[in-house]
Amino acid sequence: MAKQQDQSGFKDRLKAIGMAFSFTFKRDKAFLPLAIVAVVVPFAVVVLIIALTQSTWFWLISAVFVSLLALLIVLNVRTTKAVTNEAVGRPGAAYAIVDTMRGWHVTPGVAMSTQQDLVHRAIGKPGVVLLAEGSSGRLRNLVNQEKKKLARVVGSTPVYDFTVGEGENQLSLAKLRRTLTKLPRNISAAQAADLQRRLNALRSSAPIPKGPVPTNTKLPKGARKAMRGR
């Protein structure tokens, strides 16, 4: 039974990588040349080593693993960039990007206005992060209201907020991942998961905001899985 599950998991990973490859290839002209370089360079180095040392099998096997690793790194980086470019200007883009990041519990549309300004909540080791999308003027009110709600539950856990967009004084999507990874680690993964459960329970007992949460920024499944593999 366990063997069948392992085989199924391996097939799913291969399928996800294939979908991410296809997604990125269609949107990123630089991807294929970079992928070729990632595969060819290790083998070129191996040929040189073999010529100098007369060794074969060990270096050939090493070249295969190094080439695969380099290819996966290129795939991950270029898929991330392609997904980010695809999401720019779409409602829910910040949620879609952070939802691919390991270690984060993301809840879309915890607050919204009738003009479709949105506030998403992300919880990770830095604490609670509110990601606002829309008009900066209108969003400040939404963010402050959400912070008041959080204050009843989070205690001393830090709460950060960012207005995500391509406008002036906004955090661009391209810098969102890097910005979140640079935040200090203030709580453990277990504390983050517990905080997410408590906030979800609080939200389920409160009135749900009117209006749909935009869903047109959903990522292809393969791209999402490949990015989570970082």
DRENLO-426263 format. One line per 8 residues: number of its first residue (from 1); their letters; for each residue x, y, z of N, C-alpha, C. Coordinates in pm, whole numbers. Each point is the difference from the previous one (the first is absolute). Layout:
REM DRENLO-426263
NUM	A	X:Y:Z:X:Y:Z:X:Y:Z  ...
END
This chain:
REM DRENLO-426263
1	MAKQQDQS	84:-121:0:-84:121:0:87:126:0  102:-2:89:90:115:10:76:20:-130  37:-113:-64:73:9:-127:-86:64:-107  -129:-35:-4:-92:59:-98:-16:149:23  -6:41:129:-12:142:33:126:76:-44  118:-61:22:124:63:-42:5:19:-152  -45:-104:-73:-1:8:-145:-98:107:-48  -117:5:66:-100:100:-35:53:141:27
9	GFKDRLKA	67:18:117:57:130:34:107:43:-99  83:-95:-43:106:30:-97:-60:42:-134  -104:-73:-43:-67:35:-126:-63:138:8  -61:32:115:-61:133:18:105:110:-8  117:-25:61:107:101:-5:50:20:-142  16:-111:-74:43:12:-140:-103:76:-82  -128:-28:25:-107:69:-73:1:149:32  21:34:128:3:140:41:117:73:-65
17	IGMAFSFT	116:-67:-5:118:61:-63:-26:21:-149  -64:-99:-63:-31:13:-143:-94:116:-28  -101:17:86:-96:110:-17:69:135:23  89:5:99:73:124:26:92:34:-118  63:-104:-56:88:19:-117:-80:60:-116  -117:-60:-27:-84:48:-110:-48:143:24  -45:28:123:-48:133:37:108:105:-21  121:-30:46:110:98:-8:51:15:-143
25	FKRDKAFL	9:-110:-72:49:4:-138:-86:90:-88  -132:-2:21:-92:79:-81:9:150:30  52:35:119:-4:140:43:136:66:15  105:-79:-2:134:53:27:96:-43:-111  37:94:-86:88:-32:-113:141:-39:46  40:49:118:135:-29:48:9:-137:67  -112:-62:30:2:-123:77:72:-113:-72  -35:-27:-125:60:-113:-71:151:15:-16
33	PLAIVAVV	52:117:-44:146:14:-7:69:-21:134  -59:52:107:59:-17:133:-5:-146:44  -109:-69:-34:-11:-142:35:105:-82:-74  22:32:-126:102:-71:-79:139:22:60  28:124:36:130:30:62:16:-77:131  -107:-7:79:5:-70:128:32:-148:-16  -44:-59:-111:25:-142:-25:137:-22:-65  36:87:-94:121:-21:-80:128:30:78
41	VPFAVVVL	-1:107:78:124:42:68:57:-110:90  -79:-67:87:57:-107:82:64:-110:-82  -62:-36:-112:59:-105:-85:128:48:-66  5:126:-36:124:54:-59:114:-6:101  -33:32:124:102:-7:107:45:-144:21  -95:-94:-6:34:-142:18:91:-50:-111  -29:38:-122:85:-40:-112:143:47:22  14:122:49:134:54:28:68:-80:111
49	IIALTQST	-75:-33:107:57:-77:112:41:-139:-46  -85:-63:-81:32:-134:-50:126:3:-85  11:102:-83:118:13:-85:128:17:82  -12:63:116:119:27:83:31:-114:97  -104:-73:46:22:-100:106:-21:-144:-45  -54:-21:-118:-30:-134:-52:-111:-70:79  -76:75:83:-112:-59:74:-125:7:-88  -98:-90:28:-120:2:-84:-129:-7:82
57	WFWLISAV	-30:-118:57:-132:-23:56:-37:98:110  91:19:94:-33:88:113:-36:139:-49  80:54:-90:-24:137:-45:-122:10:-90  -28:-104:-78:-119:2:-84:-128:-1:86  -1:-85:103:-116:-4:90:-16:134:72  112:58:44:-5:130:67:-55:107:-93  40:-7:-128:-46:99:-97:-151:-5:-18  -56:-122:0:-144:-16:-15:-74:68:115
65	FVSLLALL	45:-27:124:-66:59:117:16:151:4  120:49:-32:23:145:2:-85:68:-108  -11:-62:-117:-80:57:-109:-148:6:39  -50:-107:61:-140:-2:44:-26:107:105  93:11:94:-16:101:105:1:141:-60  93:26:-91:8:132:-64:-125:29:-80  -53:-102:-69:-122:18:-79:-118:33:90  -12:-68:114:-110:27:93:10:140:61
73	IVLNVRTT	123:43:27:19:135:53:-44:105:-101  41:-19:-126:-40:92:-106:-151:-2:-17  -59:-119:1:-146:-13:-14:-71:75:112  47:-17:123:-65:64:114:7:152:-9  119:51:-32:20:145:-7:-82:62:-112  3:-63:-118:-71:58:-115:-151:-19:12  -45:-110:64:-143:-19:23:-52:107:95  78:27:106:-37:105:94:-16:134:-71
81	KAVTNEAV	95:31:-87:-6:126:-73:-121:3:-96  -24:-112:-69:-111:-6:-95:-134:15:71  -14:-66:114:-124:9:77:-22:142:51  109:63:47:-11:138:48:-44:94:-110  62:-12:-117:-37:85:-114:-144:-23:-42  -43:-125:8:-138:-35:-39:-101:63:97  40:14:126:-93:47:103:-12:151:8  98:73:-53:2:147:13:-130:61:-54
89	GRPGAAYA	-60:85:82:-121:71:-42:-129:-76:21  6:-122:49:-121:-78:22:-40:1:148  -128:11:29:-45:-8:139:39:-133:62  47:1:123:40:-123:66:141:-44:-31  78:85:-68:136:-38:-40:89:-27:120  -7:85:102:85:-17:118:-29:-134:68  -127:-33:11:-39:-128:59:58:-116:-82  -13:8:-132:46:-109:-87:150:-23:14
97	IVDTMRGW	77:108:15:145:-14:13:38:-60:134  -53:53:109:39:-47:133:-52:-142:24  -110:-36:-63:-56:-134:15:94:-107:-54  98:37:-83:97:-97:-51:121:-15:92  9:82:104:118:1:85:-17:-98:117  102:-78:25:-3:-96:110:-2:73:134  -72:-58:95:2:52:136:-98:113:27  -84:33:-99:-96:109:18:-142:-54:-8
105	HVTPGVAM	-86:46:92:-143:-30:-3:-71:126:-51  -58:-8:-117:-56:120:-64:-152:-10:-9  -66:107:42:-146:8:-8:-37:119:-87  -65:-23:-115:-32:111:-90:-121:79:46  -1:128:-30:-118:83:18:-55:5:141  88:14:102:-52:12:137:-73:134:19  30:95:-88:-73:128:0:-6:50:-143  -110:66:-35:-14:52:-136:-100:114:-2
113	STQQDLVH	13:83:-102:-93:112:-17:-89:-27:-121  -100:83:-17:-90:-16:-115:72:30:-130  115:73:8:80:29:-120:102:-110:-29  -14:-116:71:88:-114:-17:143:25:48  17:92:95:126:7:72:4:-121:92  115:-64:10:10:-127:72:111:3:104  -22:-72:109:105:-24:98:7:-151:23  118:-58:-24:22:-142:24:85:-15:126
121	RAIGKPGV	-15:-112:67:77:-25:122:94:-118:-20  128:21:32:99:-107:-7:64:-16:137  12:-125:45:60:-28:130:119:-94:-20  114:41:51:120:-81:-9:89:26:120  125:-41:-6:92:18:111:25:147:36  -9:95:-95:13:141:39:-118:48:85  -115:-63:-12:-121:44:69:-115:10:-97  -79:105:12:-115:22:-89:34:110:-99
129	VLLAEGSS	-29:-25:-128:24:100:-104:-131:27:-72  -40:126:-6:-118:41:-76:46:53:-135  -53:-56:-106:36:38:-136:-119:70:-64  13:129:-24:-111:80:-51:18:25:-149  -110:-8:-75:1:25:-143:-112:98:-35  31:105:-73:-101:96:-41:49:142:18  -92:92:25:34:141:17:61:23:137  119:59:3:71:22:127:-83:78:100
137	GRLRNLVN	-74:102:-46:-82:82:89:-109:-79:68  -71:-82:-75:-109:-78:56:51:-117:85  116:-52:-36:51:-120:66:41:25:145  49:120:30:47:28:136:-110:-26:102  -122:39:-32:-114:-24:87:-24:-149:22  1:-77:-111:-21:-145:8:107:-67:85  125:39:-23:112:-60:73:-11:30:149  -32:125:35:-11:37:141:-113:-77:69
145	QEKKKLAR	-112:-18:-71:-111:-77:57:41:-145:24  74:-56:-95:44:-138:14:100:-15:114  86:99:18:96:-4:110:-70:1:135  -108:74:11:-76:4:125:-59:-137:31  -50:-69:-103:-54:-134:20:110:-97:43  116:12:-64:112:-89:31:51:19:142  -4:124:49:55:32:132:-64:-82:110  -125:-44:-21:-70:-77:102:52:-143:10
153	VVGSTPVY	74:-45:-103:42:-140:-7:151:-18:1  74:87:-71:142:-26:-24:90:34:118  -48:80:94:83:36:114:124:78:-41  118:-50:39:126:70:-30:59:-38:-135  -67:-87:-74:50:-40:-133:3:121:-93  113:26:-67:8:116:-89:-100:-8:-116  -52:115:-38:-90:10:-114:60:100:-98  28:-46:-121:55:85:-106:-109:26:-104
161	DFTVGEGE	13:108:-74:-93:22:-111:72:63:-117  -38:-42:-119:58:51:-124:-113:26:-99  12:110:-72:-90:26:-112:71:-49:-126  -55:-102:-62:66:-66:-114:-57:54:-131  88:41:-90:-42:52:-129:120:58:-72  -26:59:-113:109:57:-80:2:152:5  -80:57:90:-5:146:13:108:55:91  0:131:15:98:66:86:-24:-37:146
169	NQLSLAKL	110:-24:73:-5:-38:142:-73:-132:24  -7:-85:-103:-58:-132:15:108:-107:-19  -20:-114:61:94:-111:-14:-34:-79:-127  92:-5:-94:-27:-69:-126:-5:-150:20  -74:-69:-86:-9:-145:9:136:-66:-13  86:58:-83:132:-58:-23:84:-2:128  -28:92:93:79:8:124:-73:-63:120  -121:-49:-22:-81:-49:111:64:-120:69
177	RRTLTKLP	37:-102:-75:60:-120:59:125:34:79  88:80:-62:127:34:65:-24:79:129  -98:92:-5:-31:81:118:-46:-87:116  -88:-96:-28:-51:-87:106:108:-92:57  88:-49:-87:105:-90:49:103:75:84  9:131:-13:96:78:77:-55:45:136  -129:-20:23:-57:39:129:59:-86:111  18:55:120:58:-78:111:-93:-113:43
185	RNISAAQA	59:-109:49:-77:-114:51:-37:27:145  -129:15:26:-46:37:134:-75:-111:73  -58:-94:-76:-75:-110:61:38:-130:-69  -36:-112:60:31:-131:-59:-107:-40:-101  31:-104:-78:-98:-50:-97:-125:-51:70  17:-64:118:-115:-50:75:-87:115:51  64:108:44:-75:116:47:-75:66:-115  62:4:-119:-65:58:-118:-125:-81:-37
193	ADLQRRLN	13:-135:3:-114:-85:-34:-113:16:102  36:11:128:-101:18:105:-71:135:-15  77:102:-33:-58:134:-19:-95:1:-119  37:-71:-106:-89:-11:-116:-132:-66:37  7:-107:80:-123:-70:42:-90:91:83  61:76:91:-80:88:86:-64:114:-79  74:56:-96:-54:109:-81:-108:-50:-95  17:-120:-53:-103:-58:-86:-129:-25:78
201	ALRSSAPI	15:-45:125:-118:-23:84:-71:131:29  77:105:23:-58:132:26:-74:50:-122  59:-22:-117:-62:49:-124:-127:-77:-33  0:-131:29:-118:-81:-34:-121:39:85  26:61:115:-111:40:86:-43:144:-25  73:70:-90:-32:139:-31:-71:8:-134  -73:111:-27:-66:16:-130:101:0:-113  -30:-69:-109:90:-5:-117:-21:126:-83
209	PKGPVPTN	109:70:-40:-15:121:-80:-77:-28:-129  -76:98:-42:-78:-15:-122:91:15:-121  -38:-68:-109:74:11:-124:98:-115:-16  21:-48:-122:87:-115:-23:147:38:8  81:-94:44:146:20:-5:45:-35:-140  72:90:-69:45:-31:-137:82:-127:-3  -25:-83:-99:72:-128:-12:69:-13:-135  14:109:-73:57:-10:-134:152:2:0
217	TKLPKGAR	62:-15:119:145:-5:5:47:-138:43  -85:-101:-12:42:-135:37:114:-47:-90  100:-64:60:115:-47:-74:-23:-140:-53  63:-34:-112:-7:-138:-46:54:-93:107  -61:-117:16:35:-90:108:148:-39:-4  53:-25:-116:140:-40:-11:94:110:43  -33:123:-39:84:113:40:-3:18:150  -116:-15:60:-14:15:146:84:-105:73
225	KAMRGR	-9:-127:-44:75:-106:67:150:17:-19  42:42:-119:143:19:-23:55:111:88  -76:108:14:45:111:82:3:-38:149  -91:-86:42:-1:-43:140:118:-90:30  62:-55:-104:112:-91:20:131:67:32  -4:131:17:123:72:29:61:-45:131
END
